[in-house]
Amino acid sequence: MGDESLSDHCEMKAGWRQAVGVPMTRQRLGAAWLLLLMSSAPIAALEARDAREIVAGQCVACHGLEGNQSIHSFPKLAGLQEEYLAKQLLDMAYGARASEIMMPIVAPYSKTELLALAAYFAQQAPTAGMVKDPSLAEAGRAIFQDGNRDSGVPACAGCHRPDGSGTPRSPMLAGQDADYVYQQLKHFQSGARDNDRGRLMRTVAVRMTDQEMRAVSEYIAGMAVVMVQR
C-alpha cells in the first residue's frame, strides 16, 4: 500500500458518490483527505511489515533477511539507494533488465510491493566486505579513484563517490561482493545488461581490460561501508 493506493481509494470514493448522487463537496473532500492523512502512519507500517514478509518468503535464501547476502556472488542489497533499488526491481519485473533468476520472482508482485521492497532494503545496515587479494585491491584502487587516462576509463569515484557511498542514480559500491561486481562489469561489457542510464556503464566497461575489472572489484569489496543519510 502507498500513495497510489491512497489515490485509488479516493477515486473510488468519489466515483461511488457520483454513482449514488451524493455531491462530493469541498468540505467532504477535505474530511476525506484528513482521514487518509491520519491513517498514513499505519499504512507505512503495513508496507514495512509486508516487505519483510516478502523478503522472508522469497529473498532470504540468496540475499539474507536484511539484504546482506546469503550466497556468495549474489549482491548485497542492504543500504543501497532506494531509487536505484526501485529501478532495478521494476526493470527486472518488466523485462528491461534481463535476469532468468530474478524476473520470475519479482514479476508477480505489484509496483507498490516492489517499491516497498526497495525502501526496506535501503534502510538496512550493510555489513563489511572482504578482500582476498590485497595486491589486486591496491591496483584496483588506482582505477577506482583515478581511472585510466590512456584507455579513457573514467574514475569510478566520479559517479560513485571517492568513498563508494554512491548517489541515488549511481549505487553504493563499498563492501559489495567482488565476484558480483566483476560479473556485472562483464555483463555491461558484453551488452547482456543494458539498463544503465545513458549507456554510461556500457561505455565504461568496454574500455576496461579483464584485469582492471577484477582489480577494481576486489578494491570495492574492501572499501569501508558508510551508511549515507537517506
N, C-alpha and C positions, 0 to 999 in steps of 0.2 A: 504494500500500500504506500502511497506517497501523494505528491501534488497532482499527478494525473488522476489518481483515484478520487481525490477530493473534487477536482474539476468535473469528473464524470458524475459524481454524486450530485453536485449542484445542478448540472444539466438535466439529470433525471428528475430531480425535484421540480425544476422549472417546467419541464415537459409535462409532468403529472398535473401540475396546477393549471396549465393551459388546457389540458385534455378535459378536466372536470370543470373548467370555467371559473377557477379561483384566481383572481388577479394577483400577480406577483408584485406587490407594492414595494417601494423603496425601503419602507420600514421592515417588511418581511425579508427582503434580500439582506438587509443589514443584520437582522437577527439570525438568518441562516449562516452568514459568514462568521458571525461572532461565535455561534455554536461550533462551527468547524475549527476555528482558531483555538477555542478552548479544548478541543479534543486532539490537537496536534501532537502533544506530548505522548499520550497513549499510543497513537498511530506510529510515531517514531520508534517507540519501544517495541511495538509489534513487529515492525520491519526488522529491527536488530535481532529479535528472537527468531523470526522466520529465516533470516540469513544464516544464523548459527545452526539452525536445524538442517538447512540445505547443505551447509559445509559438513556437518556431522554425517549426513547420509550419502553425499556424493563426492566431496572434495578431500576428505580427511586421509584417505588411503595414499594419495600421491602428494598432497600439499600440506597435510597436517591440519589440526583443528584451528590453529592460529596462523596458518599460511607459511610456516617455517620449514616446509619440505619434509616429507616422509620418505621419499625415494630419491636417491642420488640422480642427478641430471634433470630432475623436474625443477621448475622455477620456484624460488621463494616469492610469495605474494605479499607477505606481511610488510606493511609500511610503504608499499608502492603508492604512487599518487592516484587518487580516486579517479580523476579524469582519464588517466592512462588506462587503468584497470577497466573502467567502463567501456572505453573504446575497444579494447581487446576482446572483452566478453561479447559485446554486441557484434563485432566484426566476425568472430568465430561462429556465433549463433546464426548470422545471416549470410555466411559464406565469403565475406570479404577477406578473411584470414583463413587460409586452408589449414585444417587440422583434423586428421582422421580420428584422433583420440578425443579431442575436445568438442567438436561440432555436435556429435550425437548426445553428448552430456548436457551441453548448455542450450541446445535448440528448443527443448520442451518448455523452458522457463520463459516467463513474460519479461518484457523490458524492465518493468518495475522491480521484479525479483533480481534481475541481473545487476541493476543499479544498486540495489540493496547489498548484494554480494560485494560489489566494488567498494562501497562505503565501509563494509565490515572489515575487509582485508586491509584497507588503507589505515584503519585505526589500530591495527595490531602492531606490537613491537617486534621488529626483526632481530634475529639472532646474528651473531658474528659469523663470517665465512671462514674458510680455511685455505691456507696456501700450502701446496705440496712441493713446489719448486721455487725457492726464494730467488735464485738467479734468473729464472724465467720471468718472475714477477717484476724484478728490477728492470728488465728490458721492456716489459710492458708499461712500466711507469712512464718511461720516456714517450711512448706512443700516446698514452692517455693524456699526459699533461702538455706535450709539445707537438704531437703529430709527426708526420714525416714530410718535410718540405720537398724532398727530391721526387717523391711519388705523388704528392698532392693529397696526402691523407691528413685531414684536419685533426686538431686535438679533440679528443672525446670531451675534455673538460669544458670546451666552448659551449656545448649544449647541456651536458650532464653535470656541470659544475666541477671545480677542482677537487671537492671532497666526495664527488659521486652521489650527492644527495638528490640531484635531478630537479626537474621542474614539472608542472602539470603535463606538458607535452613530451618531455624527454625524461623518462623514468629514472628513479633512483637505481643506481647500479651497485653501489657499495655493498659488499658482502654477498653478492649474487653468486650462485653456483657457477664455477668456471666452465664445466662441461656444457651447461645450458647456454651460457653466453657465447661460447665458441660455436655451438650448434646453430644459434640464431644468426650469427655473423655469416656462417656458411650458407644459410637459407637466404639471407639478404643478397649475398654474392651471386647465388645461382638464380635468384628470382622466385624461388619456392615460397618465400614470404615477400609479399608485395603490398602490405597495408601501411607502409610508412608514409608519413605526410610529405608530400612534395618529392618523393623518391629519395629523400635525404640519406637514409641508411643504405639503400642500394648503391647510391653514388659513392658513398664512403667505402663500403665493403669490397666493391670491385677493384679498388685501388690497393687493397691490403693483401699482403702475402699470407700464406697459411701460418708461417711462424709468427708474424705480427698478431694475427688473430689469437693464437694460442697464448702469446705473451701477455697481451692486454687482458685476456680473460682471466689469466692467473693473477694479474695485478688487481683486477676488480674484486676477485674473491677475497683478497686480504685487506681491502680498504675498510677502515673503521666505519661502523654503521652509525649514522646520525639521524635521529628522528626529527624531521622538519615539521614545524608548526603548520598544520593544515588549515 
